[in-house]
């Protein structure tokens, strides 16, 4: 299984518009963060998590020409609004199966009603078959299992995702402020844990660095990477402060599990 970080930034992206702070004006490419998204590959299978406002840029930068499935974490704009940019993919390959919880799927069908039209046999429109997911309902893909795990994003319940092959486990948990004990039990001892860590200061809807480190210590992954990063965190400075086995992710990072 291969993990690629297509974007690791907060909803603003980094640099922020009209900001001249040290991170936003940094020349370090690891301080340039598009909105949060990942690509998971298992053999020829390609699974996208979230369709960000930067999707076109992300696909061009990563050389992505085909997607087999898309899974959405939640309905916030920075995770869904790039859906229309799947058009070139579905023009070439036809329908994509998309998975989300009831709230997110309803929202997507409301703002992208033209995407979820059945039996459309021509291009010019994104073509997605929507599938509603329940908590802990595993989707069996070829040589890959995907399980939605409920987490709390302020007052909204959203999905983290567990990706499992015969030999490895990846947990992707962005936009998170609380994890129940039941969900923690489903997330323990992963090979790689990707976790929300917005900044050092507390935030009502996101873990900060200290809170994320507490979760890592409890869940005990082999390796942990932080994402959904604001302009408060310089990549090199923050990484130097983190314990062994924990680091900030960055756009374009690829990990083989």
N, C-alpha and C positions, 0 to 999 in steps of 0.2 A: 504494500500500500504506500502511495506517495501523497504527501500533503504539500500544497503550494499556497502561500499567503498572497492573495490577490490585492488585499488592502488591509491595513492594520490601524486606521485612524478613527477618531471620533466622528460624530455626525458633521462637524465642521470641515473635516479633512485637515491635514497639516502640510503646508503652512495655512494658517487662517487668512482669510481675505483682510487686507488693511492692517495687518499686525507686523510690527517690526521687532518682536522679541528675539532672543538669541536662537531659539529653536526654529522659528518661522523664517529667519534669515540665514540659517545654517546652510553650508554647502555640502554637508554630509548627506548622501542619498538615503541613508537609513532614518533620517529625520523627515523625509518626504513620505507622507502617509495618505493613500487614498482610503475611501470608506471601506468598512470591514466586510471581507468576503474571503472564502477559501475555495480551492479546488481539491477534491479527493479523487485519486486515480487508483484503480485496481485492475491490473492488466489493461485491456482496451477500454474499460469502463471509466467514464468521466462524470463526476457528480459535483454540481455547483451548490454552494450554500450562500443564499441571498443574492439579490439582483440590485446592486447599488447604483447611485447616480453616476458612478465612474465606470460602469460595466464595459462600455465600448473601449475606453482607454485600457482597462484591465485586460480585456481579451486580446487587443492588439499587442500590448506589451508582452503578454505571456504566449502569444502565438496560438491561441485557442481557436480551433475551427469546428469543433463538435462538442456538444454537451448531451449526455444521455438522460440525466435526471437533475431536477433542481429541488432543493429543500429550503424552505424559509423559516427563519427563527421567530420572526414576529412582524407586525405590520408597520413599524415606524418607517418613515420615508427613506432614511438612509440605508434601509435594508430591502426595499421593494421597488423604488420608483424607476429603476433602470430596466424594468422588465421588457419594455418595448425594444431594447437593443438585442434581444434574442432573435429578432427578425431574420438577420442573415443566416443564423444557424438553422432555424426551422425552414427557411426557404430552401436550404440545401438538403436537409435531412428529415423534414416532416415533423410531426408532433413530438413534443417533449412531455414527459410525465412530471408534474409538479406536486409537491407535498407540503402541507401546512396544517396548523390547527384550525378549528372552525372559524374563529374570529379573523384570523389572517386571510384565510381563503375567501371568506365573505367580502372582506375589504378589497382584495385583489380583483374579485369579479365585479365589484362596484366601480372601481376606477379604471379597470382594464377589461370592460365587458367584451370588447372585440377580440380579446386574446383567447377566451375560453369557449369559442364557437366550435361545435363538433362537426366533423365530416367536411371540413374545408379542404379542398383538393388543389389549392393554388397558393402561391406565395404572396408577399406584400403585407402580410399580417404575422405577428408572432402566433404560433399555434401551440397551446399548452392544454393538456388534460389535467384538471385539478382533482386532487385526492385529499380528503380530510383525514388527518391523523389524530388519534387519541394518545393520551399519555402512555408511554412505555409500549406502544404498539410497534413491533419490529417489522420493518419492510425488508423482505428477502430479495436482494439483487444478485446478479451472477457473482458468486464468490465474495460477496460483501453483504453484511447485515447493517442496517441503519435503524437506530432506536431513538425516538424523541424522549427526552428527559425533561420534565417540567422544572423550571427555575423561576425565580421572582425578579422582575425588572420594575422596581418601585411597586406600584399597586397592580401591575399587569403580570399574569402568568404567561410565560413564553417558553420556547423550546431551546434546550441544549441538545446536541446530538452525539450519540455514541456510534462510532464506526468500528466494525469488527470483522477481521478475517480469521482464518484458522490460527494465525501466528501473532497477531498484533491487535491492539485496541487504541483508538484515538477518541478523545473527548473534546468537543468544541463547545465552549460555553461563553458566549459573548453577551454583553448587555445584562449584567447580573448584579443584584444587590442582596439576594438571600437564596440559600439552597436548603431545602427540607432534608431531614434525615433519610427519608425514603430515597430521595434523589441522590444524596451523597453516597448511599450504599450502592447505587448503580454506577457511580463514577470512580470508585476506588481502584487504585493499583493499575491505572492505565499506563501504557507505554509512553504516550504523550497526552498531556492535558493542556489545552489552550483555554485561557481564562481572562475575563475582563479585568483590566487594571487601569483605570482612567488617568489617575494622577496621584499625588501625595495627599492632597486635601480630601476630606470626605465629601461624598455626593449622595443624594438620596436614592438615585437609580442605578448606581454603578459601584462596584468595589474600588477602593483605592489600593495603593500598593501594599500597605500594611494588612488590610483585610484579605487581599488576594493571597498573600504569603501565609496567612493563617489557614486558609482553605487548602493550599498546597500541602502544608504540614499535616493536615488531617486526612487528605485523600491519598497522599503518598504515591504520586506518579513517578515513573522513572525519569521523566523530563517534563518541565513545565515552561510554557511560553505565554507571555502576557500580550493582550491585544486590546483594541478599541482605545488607543492611546491619544491623549490630548497633547497640546503644545507645551504643557507644563514639564514634560519629561524629555530631556535630551537622551538620545539613545546610548551613547558611550558612557556618560556620567551615571545614568541610572543602572546600566548593566554592571558597572564596577561596584555598585552598592548591593547588588542582589547576591543571595547565597548560591553555592554550587548547585547546578541542576536546574536553575531558574534564570530566565532571560527574557528580554523584550523581543517579540517577533518584529520582523520588518518586511516591507513589501518586496515580493520576489523570493523570499526565503523558501527553499525546498527541503523537505525532510523525507527520507526513506524510512519506513517503519518495517 
